[in-house]
């Protein structure tokens, strides 16, 4: 942790994403990976985070994000119905 809650990283964001994707992280843009748990609203072209920050969803990632959200809602429904 740093004083301003930011760290410098020199590497490929795809490598980071491959490591954290299993922890409910979504790649919404070539420059952004977000933790689903810290989002409050998904719009067509942006995500609003719990701290109020608005981040763009790239045109190339919109379908992927939509599919992720649909799958997440299905999994939540399934888990709630069958107490998994």
Secondary structure, DSSP 8 states (H G I E B T S, - for coil): --TTS-----S-HHHHHHHHGGGTEEEEETTEEEEGGGEEEE-SSEEEETTS-EEE--GGGHHHHHHHHHHHHHHHHHHHHHT-
